[in-house]
Amino acid sequence: MAIDPNFERNREQVDEEDGVAVWGPVDPPETRGIHGIHVAVDFDICLADGACLEDCPVDVFEWMDTPGHPESEIKAHPTHEDQCIDCMLCVDVCPVDAIDVDPSRANRL
């Protein structure tokens, strides 16, 4: 199941980590929510294969520790989503469709 492209309407912002919005539900370690606005990553389905980190030409992502999560104990966190150039490479390479980039949300950062 892919990230919900309508997460802003379907979820509530419950927190902020390293300046990045977190959309619930969140109940660690299993449920980590969606992180980001312009560049959003569903931490609950991210497998942490690293393709987005390798392919992003502007280094939007950094690894974040998520100990105890059943999919992986690290996640691709959109720490620098304000640098995103909307190339969509991260979306294209994510094997589980855990990333959504929406240029219309860039002004909400």
Secondary structure, DSSP 8 states (H G I E B T S, - for coil): ----TTHHHHS-EEEEETTEEEES--BTTTB--EE-SSEEEETTT-----HHHHH-TT---EEEE-TT-SS-SEEEE-TTGGG-----HHHHH-TT--EEE-GGGGGG-
